[in-house]
Each structure stands twice: as C-alpha cells, then as structure tokens.
C-alpha cells in the first residue's frame, strides 16, 4: 500500500505537512526524529489524515493535486480542522 498523509505540528497547530509514503509508521518516525529537513523545526508532529492507495503513482498524484490546487486543498483542510476541534 501507498499513502498520502497530512501531519500537524503540535507546537504550531496551523502548520500542516503533506506527503506520501509506502510505510506510514516509519515515515512518521523519521519526521519526529528530525530526519526530514522540512519538518524538523515543527516537531513533534502528529498524523491527522491519510488515504491509502494500491499504487505509488496514485498516492503521489494525490499529494501533488493537494499541494497545487486550492480547490482540492481547501475543503480537505476544512474537514480535517473540523475533526481536530
């Protein structure tokens, strides 16, 4: 399985990171250990959302579409933020 995921900083809750991986547990651990440059200053991080895909291509496409398009990202973030209240 491949995953598209969103992480939230616990020190700066408005900051979210979007990514994809084939091992969600390992990747979250890498983020929280400071091994990912782009998320290191925002640790600790928590997983707030993920979607599972059978193929890497599908997960990467979803990541790309969410990062590039406000029309895709805005409703998704609204839904996630509502569940975090």
N, C-alpha and C positions, 0 to 999 in steps of 0.2 A: 504494500500500500504506500501511497504518497499522500502528503498532507499539505494543505495551505493552512497557515495558522496566524493568529494575532496574539502578541504579547503586550501586556500593560506594565508600565513601570509602577512600582509601589511607592517610590519616592516622588514621582512626578506623574500622578494618575492620568493627566490629559495626554501623555506621550504614549503612543502605540507603535509597535513594530509589526510589519507584515512580512512573512517569509514562507518558504516551502522546504520540505524535507521528506526523507523516507524513514526517519526514525525520530519521532516527536520527543520521546523522553530524553534521548541522547542530545538532541539539539537544544532543548530547554536547559539541560545541564550545562552545555557549552556556553550558552548565553549567560547563565547565572555565575559561572566560574570566571567570567571576564575574558573568554577566548574569542569573542566576537567584538571587533573594534566598534562597530556602530551602536551596540547596545551596552557596552561596558560602563559608560557614565550613568546609566539609568537603572542599574541593578539595585535591589533584586527585582526580578521580573516574574510575572505570573501569566500562565496561559489563560486567556479569556475566550478564545474561539478557535475552532478548527473545522475543516472539511476534509473528508477522506476521498481519495481518487485511486483508481486502479493503475493509472499510468502517470509517469513523471510529467509528460507533456501537458496533461490536463491540469495538474497541480500548478505547474509553472505558468500556464496561461491564465489561470485564475489569479495567481499572485500578481501577474503583470496587469491584468484588467483592473484589479482593485487599486493598485498603485497609480495607474494612469488616469482612471476615469472617476471624476467626482460623482457622476450619475450612478456608478456602481458602489463607490465607497460610502457616500453619504447615508443611504438607507441602511447599509450594513452596520456602520458605526452607530447610528441611531439605535438600532435594535440591540447591539451589544451593550451600549451605555445604559439602556433601559434595564437590562438584566443585572447590571452591576450596582444599581441603587439599593 
